[in-house]
């Protein structure tokens, strides 16, 4: 499931790079179109209030490790990132 999110590498639990926990491991959320809509949903899900900034670091600064989610597209009103449209994992077999 998509129950667990966290923000890492920031100054507080409500600041940093988004990671999602699924299948027993934390993975990065990568998105070339990440903006305030997605940031707002993450902040709402983590009970962090309103989003102040949507970070979109250049590719070399996106960290390492498994990718848990990519291509997230939210309208901005969702209560959970799982309710947004997302692309499948790169490692998931194509249907």
N, C-alpha and C positions, 0 to 999 in steps of 0.2 A: 504493500500500500504506500500511499504518499503522505503518511501521517507526520513524519518528522522532517523538519527543516532546521537548519542552523546557519548563522552567519559567522564566518571565521576571518581572522586577520585584521579585524577592525578594532576600534577603541572601546567597544562595549558589545554586549550580546545583541544589540540592535544595529550593529554597524559591521560591514565586512562583505566577503564574498559568500554567495548563497551555496549551500550544500544540501543535498537531500539524502535521507537514509532509506535504503530499500535493499532487499535481499541480503540483509546482514552487513551491509557496508555503506560508508558515506561516499557519495560521489558529487563531483562538481556539477553545477548547472551552467551550461554554456549557451550563449545566445548572442548572435550578432545584432539582433534588433532589440535588446533589452532596454526598456525605458521605464518611465514613471508608472505606467499601468502595471507592469510586472512587479516593480518595487513596492507599489502600494499594496498589492495582494500579499506579498511576503511579509511586509510590516504588519498588516492586519492579522495574518495567520500567527505571527509571533507575538502578537499583542504589544507592538512597539509604537502604536500611534500612527500618525501620518508619515509617509515617506518624505524625506527631505532631499535625497539625491539618488539617482540611479547610476551606479558605476558601470562603465563599459570599458574595462582595461584592454589595451592592445594584446594581441594573441600571446606574445612572449610572457606577459605578466598574469596570465590566467591560472597559474598554478599547475601542479602535476597531480597525477593520480587518476583514478577511474572517473569517467564521465557518467553521471547518473541521469541527466536529463539535458535535452538540447531543444532549440527551436520553440521556446515557450512563447505563446501569444495569449495575453489576457486582455479582457475588456477594461479591467480595473476595478470592477465591483465584486469579483469573486471573493469568497471567504477563505479559499484554500487554493494553493497552486495546482492541486490535482484537478480542479474544475476548469482550468485553462486548457486551451488546445496545445498539445505538445507533440514533438516528433518522438519517435521511438529511439531507444538506445542504439548507438552504433553497433554494439555487440549483439543486439537482438537479431535473430534471423528474419529475413524479409518474408512476409506472408505471401 
